[in-house]
Amino acid sequence: MTKNGGPGRLKIGILMTLFFLAIYGLVALDARQSVEQGPPRRTTYSAAPRGYKALYIWLKELGVPTMRWEKTLKDLPLETSVLLIATPEIEPDGEELGFLENWVSNGGTLVLLVDGPSIILDHFGLSAAVTPGIYPKEDDARKLLVQPSPYVQGVRSILSDGHFGLTTDAPEVVFHARDAMGGLLAVMNRGRGRLIVLSDAGLFCNKSLIKGDHSRLALNLLLTDLREGKLLVDEYHHGYGRATSVLDHLWRSGAREPVLQGLLLVLILWAAMGRRFGPARPPSDGERRSSLAYFEAMAHLFQRAQARRLAFETVARWIQEEAKKFLVDKDGSFQNSLKAAKQRFQGGEISDKELLVQVRGLYDALDEARKRAPGEWI
């Protein structure tokens, strides 16, 4: 006696558990490799060498009204004076860029730190490109040419490891700092606001903030236009505050292809184990025996339509034997039904219709007794 579908369901459950563990392992491995080998994350939550946590903590200790912004750019508060966006991992969409430009035009200051081409740069008419020719020597690369302004006040030493050169055709853009690799710091007025672009985001990271005059440059860029407002650091485009899920992370990770292959394998195994696409299977012995036996009893009944008592006794004897095979012959309800049917025949002759009703009643009583028995027969 076995449970219906027990072994098959157990195998599928084990297979799905192993598959889930494999997915979890791949996602964890991909996340670890992304941190160790992937591009740097310019987020204030990261204490890694290329993170920005030191800058955020330092500003808070100085009493600067600083907070992380984990909402879309469409929800920027009007009382914000300065917004810092550092190499976003998720580029803003066109609608967000429209709201951002409107916010700048109404008096906001956007400080944008980039490590290469960016949609935000393109939107404001700037570009970042590698300076053609031979890469300059270290001493030449660190020779800084500045345009006197509050943004470069007190800045003399910039220890850059390399950056893209800022270029533009817009006449309103002023380059406040250049070196041998090209434009380093560009400022553009837009309406009543301002866009400040630094093409080397690594200057403000945890490992470089204390080098040279990087910390002085950071305060100049972030506090010159702050006035009485707040400083927001964008984290929304680093993935914080978004409605993310394991599936979303999986789809954007390097584990996507192995997982899809595993799902295909599970689908093939499921199809092979089922009856729709798998090999044909004979019906179970219990179902075949029960159905054939019932029709066999009915055939005997109609063959002996003139001998109703003999037909009933034959059917009753067969039903009793079947009850013993299924271990339900001691069932109280079944015994009562069998006893009542026998007493009905002792009262005299009955019609063919009554005989059919009695036989069907005994068969139903046997079927009910089998259902009440522990376990299910297959």
DRENPA-716770 format. One record per residue (C-alpha): residue number from 0; residue in three letters; z, y, x. Coordinates in pm, 1 decimal, padded with zeros to 6 digits. Layout:
# residues N
   pos   code          z          y          x
   NUM    ala          Z          Y          X
...
END
This chain:
# residues 378
   pos   code          z          y          x
     0    met    00000.0    00000.0    00000.0
     1    thr   -00106.1    00337.2    00151.9
     2    lys   -00102.6    00695.3    00041.2
     3    asn   -00430.7    00833.6   -00082.9
     4    gly   -00611.9    01002.1    00209.3
     5    gly   -00301.4    00986.7    00431.7
     6    pro   -00452.4    00876.8    00765.2
     7    gly   -00759.7    01096.7    00723.9
     8    arg   -00557.7    01407.6    00644.5
     9    leu   -00324.9    01338.8    00935.8
    10    lys   -00619.1    01320.9    01176.6
    11    ile   -00766.9    01644.5    01041.6
    12    gly   -00427.5    01815.1    01067.7
    13    ile   -00386.1    01708.7    01430.6
    14    leu   -00741.3    01821.7    01509.8
    15    met   -00688.2    02164.7    01350.7
    16    thr   -00355.1    02207.8    01534.8
    17    leu   -00519.4    02133.7    01868.2
    18    phe   -00803.8    02369.9    01782.4
    19    phe   -00557.8    02649.3    01696.8
    20    leu   -00370.7    02598.2    02024.5
    21    ala   -00700.1    02612.9    02212.3
    22    ile   -00793.9    02943.4    02043.1
    23    tyr   -00450.2    03088.0    02115.6
    24    gly   -00476.2    02986.5    02481.2
    25    leu   -00822.6    03138.5    02518.2
    26    val   -00714.4    03467.6    02359.6
    27    ala   -00403.3    03486.4    02580.2
    28    leu   -00607.4    03408.2    02891.0
    29    asp   -00869.0    03666.2    02800.3
    30    ala   -00601.0    03931.5    02738.2
    31    arg   -00440.5    03859.0    03075.5
    32    gln   -00772.4    03871.5    03258.4
    33    ser   -00859.3    04196.3    03081.1
    34    val   -00539.9    04353.2    03212.3
    35    glu   -00572.2    04216.8    03565.6
    36    gln   -00949.0    04237.9    03618.9
    37    gly   -01083.6    04456.1    03341.0
    38    pro   -01135.8    04832.9    03335.5
    39    pro   -00825.2    05054.1    03370.4
    40    arg   -00646.1    05155.5    03052.0
    41    arg   -00566.5    05527.0    03050.0
    42    thr   -00290.3    05486.8    02794.5
    43    thr    00058.7    05637.2    02802.5
    44    tyr    00198.5    05295.3    02707.3
    45    ser    00084.1    05142.3    03036.6
    46    ala    00310.0    05139.9    03344.2
    47    ala    00030.7    04983.2    03552.8
    48    pro   -00099.2    05183.3    03850.5
    49    arg   -00387.7    05322.9    03647.2
    50    gly   -00189.9    05389.7    03330.0
    51    tyr   -00058.6    05726.8    03210.9
    52    lys    00302.9    05647.8    03127.6
    53    ala    00440.5    05854.0    03418.7
    54    leu    00252.2    06163.8    03297.8
    55    tyr    00385.2    06123.7    02942.9
    56    ile    00747.2    06075.1    03051.8
    57    trp    00724.1    06366.1    03294.7
    58    leu    00597.4    06603.3    03024.1
    59    lys    00875.7    06494.7    02789.1
    60    glu    01136.7    06557.5    03059.3
    61    leu    00993.0    06905.2    03117.4
    62    gly    01052.8    06982.0    02749.9
    63    val    00684.4    07001.4    02659.0
    64    pro    00638.6    06921.9    02285.1
    65    thr    00431.9    06609.1    02348.9
    66    met    00360.3    06318.5    02116.4
    67    arg    00122.6    06025.8    02095.2
    68    trp   -00151.1    06054.2    01832.3
    69    glu   -00227.5    05717.6    01671.1
    70    lys   -00444.1    05834.3    01382.0
    71    thr   -00810.4    05917.6    01341.4
    72    leu   -00939.1    06253.0    01463.7
    73    lys   -01008.0    06346.0    01101.9
    74    asp   -00631.6    06385.7    01049.7
    75    leu   -00558.7    06625.8    01339.7
    76    pro   -00288.7    06875.3    01234.8
    77    leu   -00378.9    07243.0    01249.0
    78    glu   -00060.4    07334.8    01436.7
    79    thr   -00177.5    07130.0    01736.8
    80    ser   -00288.1    07348.0    02027.1
    81    val   -00398.8    07089.1    02285.3
    82    leu   -00540.8    06737.8    02242.7
    83    leu   -00570.1    06509.6    02546.4
    84    ile   -00830.5    06231.4    02528.9
    85    ala   -00844.4    06013.2    02840.3
    86    thr   -01139.7    05771.9    02875.7
    87    pro   -01125.7    05628.7    02524.0
    88    glu   -01182.3    05253.2    02504.7
    89    ile   -01321.0    05291.8    02150.0
    90    glu   -01561.8    05582.2    02116.3
    91    pro   -01515.1    05804.9    01808.0
    92    asp   -01782.3    05785.2    01541.1
    93    gly   -02007.0    06065.3    01425.7
    94    glu   -01777.2    06172.9    01143.4
    95    glu   -01481.0    06200.4    01379.7
    96    leu   -01688.6    06404.4    01624.9
    97    gly   -01773.2    06648.4    01346.9
    98    phe   -01404.2    06694.2    01261.8
    99    leu   -01319.9    06726.8    01633.2
   100    glu   -01576.7    07001.9    01686.3
   101    asn   -01450.4    07185.4    01380.2
   102    trp   -01092.8    07157.4    01510.7
   103    val   -01196.3    07302.9    01849.1
   104    ser   -01394.8    07583.8    01685.8
   105    asn   -01085.2    07683.0    01485.7
   106    gly   -00879.4    07740.4    01798.8
   107    gly   -00786.2    07398.0    01940.9
   108    thr   -00817.5    07302.9    02307.1
   109    leu   -00960.5    06961.3    02387.8
   110    val   -00881.8    06825.0    02734.8
   111    leu   -01122.0    06539.5    02799.2
   112    leu   -01080.4    06308.6    03099.2
   113    val   -01377.0    06083.3    03170.5
   114    asp   -01474.8    05822.1    03426.4
   115    gly   -01842.0    05821.2    03333.2
   116    pro   -02082.7    05894.2    03045.7
   117    ser   -01919.4    05951.3    02708.0
   118    ile   -02029.4    06011.6    02349.8
   119    ile   -01795.2    06310.7    02335.3
   120    leu   -01962.6    06460.2    02642.9
   121    asp   -02305.7    06411.1    02486.9
   122    his   -02189.2    06572.8    02163.7
   123    phe   -02084.0    06890.5    02345.2
   124    gly   -02397.8    06904.7    02561.2
   125    leu   -02260.3    06774.0    02892.1
   126    ser   -02339.5    06467.0    03096.7
   127    ala   -02188.1    06271.7    03384.7
   128    ala   -02412.8    06117.9    03648.6
   129    val   -02389.3    05984.0    04001.2
   130    thr   -02503.6    06238.4    04258.0
   131    pro   -02824.1    06105.3    04418.7
   132    gly   -02839.3    06052.8    04791.1
   133    ile   -02592.6    05914.1    05039.8
   134    tyr   -02233.2    05900.3    04923.3
   135    pro   -02039.8    06168.7    05114.6
   136    lys   -01780.2    06087.3    05374.1
   137    glu   -01414.8    06104.5    05274.2
   138    asp   -01351.3    06437.0    05443.2
   139    asp   -01661.1    06593.3    05289.9
   140    ala   -01584.7    06450.3    04943.8
   141    arg   -01242.6    06615.8    04945.0
   142    lys   -01370.4    06963.9    05023.5
   143    leu   -01300.3    07143.0    04698.2
   144    leu   -01486.7    07451.8    04580.7
   145    val   -01299.1    07634.1    04304.5
   146    gln   -01373.1    07918.9    04066.3
   147    pro   -01052.7    08126.8    04044.0
   148    ser   -00891.1    08073.9    03704.5
   149    pro   -00558.5    07967.2    03552.5
   150    tyr   -00686.8    07607.9    03543.2
   151    val   -00707.8    07573.0    03923.0
   152    gln   -00426.6    07809.3    04019.9
   153    gly   -00235.1    07662.9    04314.5
   154    val   -00474.1    07367.7    04345.2
   155    arg   -00606.6    07315.4    04696.2
   156    ser   -00600.0    06939.5    04758.6
   157    ile   -00768.6    06684.9    04532.7
   158    leu   -00765.1    06327.1    04664.0
   159    ser   -01039.0    06171.6    04454.8
   160    asp   -01148.8    05811.5    04505.1
   161    gly   -01490.2    05897.8    04362.7
   162    his   -01619.1    06036.2    04034.4
   163    phe   -01931.0    06118.2    03835.9
   164    gly   -02069.7    06468.1    03871.7
   165    leu   -02067.2    06684.6    03557.8
   166    thr   -02395.6    06854.5    03470.6
   167    thr   -02520.7    07061.1    03177.7
   168    asp   -02795.7    07296.2    03068.7
   169    ala   -02561.8    07499.3    02849.8
   170    pro   -02513.0    07847.9    03001.5
   171    glu   -02167.1    07888.0    02847.3
   172    val   -02021.5    07606.5    03063.2
   173    val   -01828.7    07724.4    03368.8
   174    phe   -01750.6    07485.4    03654.8
   175    his   -01403.9    07569.4    03787.4
   176    ala   -01404.5    07296.0    04053.8
   177    arg   -01671.2    07112.7    04248.6
   178    asp   -01682.1    06883.2    04547.5
   179    ala   -01948.9    06689.4    04736.3
   180    met   -01983.1    06444.3    04446.7
   181    gly   -02068.9    06714.3    04192.6
   182    gly   -01898.8    06899.6    03911.2
   183    leu   -01531.8    06801.2    03879.1
   184    leu   -01386.1    07045.5    03625.6
   185    ala   -01589.9    07217.0    03353.5
   186    val   -01473.5    07454.9    03079.6
   187    met   -01670.3    07550.9    02768.0
   188    asn   -01572.6    07795.9    02495.9
   189    arg   -01660.3    07677.2    02145.2
   190    gly   -01579.9    07919.6    01862.9
   191    arg   -01214.9    08023.6    01895.7
   192    gly   -01131.8    07705.5    02090.4
   193    arg   -01210.3    07547.4    02423.0
   194    leu   -01329.3    07222.8    02579.5
   195    ile   -01194.1    07127.6    02923.8
   196    val   -01356.2    06829.3    03099.6
   197    leu   -01227.3    06657.5    03414.1
   198    ser   -01464.7    06393.8    03552.7
   199    asp   -01197.0    06199.3    03745.1
   200    ala   -00938.2    06055.8    03504.8
   201    gly   -00773.8    05870.0    03792.1
   202    leu   -00616.6    06191.7    03924.1
   203    phe   -00344.1    06179.7    03655.9
   204    cys   -00268.7    05805.3    03657.7
   205    asn    00067.0    05660.2    03759.1
   206    lys   -00028.6    05594.1    04122.3
   207    ser   -00210.5    05926.7    04183.0
   208    leu   -00012.6    06187.8    03990.4
   209    ile    00213.9    06268.0    04286.1
   210    lys   -00070.4    06289.3    04538.2
   211    gly   -00217.5    06619.6    04653.1
   212    asp   -00204.1    06890.1    04388.3
   213    his   -00279.3    06650.9    04101.0
   214    ser    00043.7    06723.1    03913.1
   215    arg   -00017.3    07099.3    03939.8
   216    leu   -00370.1    07051.8    03807.8
   217    ala   -00235.5    06844.9    03514.9
   218    leu    00009.4    07118.5    03412.9
   219    asn   -00262.0    07384.2    03442.8
   220    leu   -00502.2    07194.2    03215.4
   221    leu   -00244.9    07091.4    02956.1
   222    leu   -00015.6    07394.8    02934.1
   223    thr   -00241.2    07698.4    02989.6
   224    asp   -00360.3    07700.4    02625.6
   225    leu   -00055.5    07530.1    02469.3
   226    arg    00117.7    07851.8    02353.2
   227    glu    00359.8    07762.7    02067.8
   228    gly    00175.3    07453.3    01953.2
   229    lys    00202.3    07082.7    02031.0
   230    leu    00036.6    06860.4    02285.2
   231    leu   -00109.9    06541.1    02139.5
   232    val   -00217.6    06245.5    02352.6
   233    asp   -00482.7    06037.4    02181.1
   234    glu   -00391.3    05666.0    02162.4
   235    tyr   -00589.7    05582.4    01851.1
   236    his   -00905.3    05529.0    02056.6
   237    his   -00717.0    05293.1    02286.6
   238    gly   -00655.4    05067.8    01986.0
   239    tyr   -00307.2    05187.0    01883.2
   240    gly   -00246.2    05262.6    01517.9
   241    arg   -00554.7    05075.6    01405.2
   242    ala   -00552.6    04791.2    01150.5
   243    thr   -00635.1    04518.5    01401.0
   244    ser   -00609.3    04141.2    01372.4
   245    val   -00630.1    03830.9    01585.5
   246    leu   -00984.3    03772.4    01458.5
   247    asp   -01089.4    04122.9    01557.6
   248    his   -00947.0    04077.0    01907.2
   249    leu   -01110.3    03736.2    01929.5
   250    trp   -01449.2    03870.2    01825.2
   251    arg   -01439.4    04141.6    02093.6
   252    ser   -01307.5    03911.1    02366.6
   253    gly   -01479.8    03675.1    02605.8
   254    ala   -01340.8    03376.1    02416.4
   255    arg   -01575.7    03430.9    02122.2
   256    glu   -01849.7    03190.3    02234.4
   257    pro   -01618.2    02892.1    02312.1
   258    val   -01440.7    02938.4    01978.2
   259    leu   -01770.7    02943.5    01787.0
   260    gln   -01876.0    02623.6    01965.1
   261    gly   -01542.1    02465.4    01872.7
   262    leu   -01586.0    02564.4    01508.1
   263    leu   -01931.5    02405.8    01509.2
   264    leu   -01783.5    02085.1    01651.4
   265    val   -01511.0    02079.7    01384.5
   266    leu   -01775.8    02130.8    01115.1
   267    ile   -01979.3    01837.6    01249.7
   268    leu   -01670.7    01613.5    01260.1
   269    trp   -01573.1    01716.7    00907.1
   270    ala   -01922.5    01640.4    00778.1
   271    ala   -01925.7    01302.9    00954.1
   272    met   -01587.5    01205.1    00804.8
   273    gly   -01681.2    01304.0    00449.4
   274    arg   -01886.0    01113.5    00194.3
   275    arg   -02142.5    01384.7    00128.8
   276    phe   -02302.6    01383.1    00474.3
   277    gly   -02129.4    01088.4    00642.6
   278    pro   -02214.3    00716.4    00614.8
   279    ala   -02192.9    00553.3    00274.8
   280    arg   -01862.5    00384.5    00190.1
   281    pro   -01796.6    00113.2   -00066.4
   282    pro   -01554.7    00200.4   -00345.2
   283    ser   -01196.9    00088.1   -00296.7
   284    asp   -01099.8   -00267.3   -00399.8
   285    gly   -00845.6   -00148.9   -00655.2
   286    glu   -01089.7    00064.3   -00849.1
   287    arg   -01360.7   -00201.6   -00842.0
   288    arg   -01123.9   -00478.0   -00950.2
   289    ser   -00973.9   -00271.3   -01232.3
   290    ser   -01305.7   -00157.9   -01380.8
   291    leu   -01478.5   -00495.7   -01356.7
   292    ala   -01176.0   -00675.7   -01496.7
   293    tyr   -01159.5   -00446.1   -01796.5
   294    phe   -01526.7   -00496.9   -01882.7
   295    glu   -01487.3   -00868.4   -01823.0
   296    ala   -01202.2   -00881.4   -02075.1
   297    met   -01403.3   -00684.7   -02327.9
   298    ala   -01698.0   -00923.5   -02281.1
   299    his   -01471.8   -01222.3   -02353.6
   300    leu   -01341.9   -01044.0   -02658.1
   301    phe   -01682.9   -00988.2   -02811.7
   302    gln   -01795.3   -01339.2   -02722.9
   303    arg   -01505.1   -01474.3   -02930.9
   304    ala   -01519.7   -01227.6   -03212.8
   305    gln   -01461.4   -01510.9   -03464.7
   306    ala   -01149.6   -01631.8   -03284.6
   307    arg   -00938.0   -01318.7   -03276.1
   308    arg   -00610.6   -01487.5   -03188.6
   309    leu   -00770.6   -01678.3   -02898.9
   310    ala   -00936.2   -01359.5   -02776.1
   311    phe   -00607.3   -01170.1   -02787.1
   312    glu   -00418.7   -01444.7   -02604.9
   313    thr   -00684.1   -01453.3   -02332.9
   314    val   -00666.0   -01075.8   -02284.0
   315    ala   -00286.3   -01070.4   -02293.8
   316    arg   -00264.2   -01347.3   -02034.5
   317    trp   -00510.6   -01168.2   -01807.0
   318    ile   -00320.5   -00839.7   -01839.9
   319    gln    00006.1   -01014.9   -01751.0
   320    glu   -00155.7   -01159.2   -01438.9
   321    glu   -00287.5   -00817.7   -01339.5
   322    ala    00060.8   -00670.1   -01391.5
   323    lys    00206.4   -00925.5   -01148.4
   324    lys   -00056.9   -00841.1   -00886.8
   325    phe    00038.8   -00473.5   -00903.8
   326    leu    00412.9   -00552.0   -00919.3
   327    val    00457.4   -00377.5   -01253.4
   328    asp    00517.1   -00681.6   -01473.0
   329    lys    00888.5   -00589.3   -01494.9
   330    asp    00816.2   -00236.3   -01616.6
   331    gly    01016.0   -00179.3   -01936.6
   332    ser    00756.4    00023.2   -02122.2
   333    phe    00484.2   -00228.2   -02036.4
   334    gln    00699.1   -00520.6   -02153.9
   335    asn    00771.9   -00342.5   -02482.6
   336    ser    00402.4   -00275.8   -02544.7
   337    leu    00314.6   -00639.9   -02472.6
   338    lys    00593.7   -00767.2   -02698.1
   339    ala    00491.1   -00536.1   -02982.7
   340    ala    00127.0   -00650.5   -02961.9
   341    lys    00226.1   -01018.4   -02974.8
   342    gln    00447.9   -00957.4   -03278.9
   343    arg    00160.9   -00784.5   -03454.4
   344    phe   -00053.9   -01100.5   -03427.1
   345    gln    00227.1   -01321.1   -03551.0
   346    gly    00221.3   -01134.2   -03882.9
   347    gly   -00114.5   -01272.8   -03984.6
   348    glu   -00482.7   -01216.9   -03936.6
   349    ile   -00610.1   -00875.9   -03830.1
   350    ser   -00952.1   -00719.2   -03835.1
   351    asp   -01188.6   -00678.3   -03539.4
   352    lys   -01109.2   -00305.4   -03523.4
   353    glu   -00734.3   -00370.7   -03505.3
   354    leu   -00794.9   -00629.7   -03234.8
   355    leu   -00988.2   -00374.8   -03028.4
   356    val   -00708.3   -00118.3   -03073.3
   357    gln   -00443.7   -00368.7   -02957.9
   358    val   -00642.7   -00472.6   -02652.7
   359    arg   -00706.5   -00111.9   -02552.8
   360    gly   -00338.1   -00033.9   -02603.6
   361    leu   -00236.6   -00315.3   -02365.4
   362    tyr   -00482.1   -00196.6   -02102.8
   363    asp   -00349.4    00160.9   -02131.5
   364    ala    00008.4    00032.1   -02100.2
   365    leu   -00088.6   -00149.5   -01777.1
   366    asp   -00257.1    00162.6   -01645.0
   367    glu    00048.2    00377.4   -01719.9
   368    ala    00277.8    00126.8   -01551.4
   369    arg    00061.3    00139.2   -01237.3
   370    lys    00084.6    00520.9   -01231.8
   371    arg    00463.0    00505.9   -01254.9
   372    ala    00485.1    00262.6   -00964.6
   373    pro    00577.4    00414.6   -00621.5
   374    gly    00266.4    00507.3   -00424.3
   375    glu   -00094.3    00493.8   -00538.2
   376    trp   -00331.9    00198.0   -00509.1
   377    ile   -00663.0    00258.3   -00345.8
END
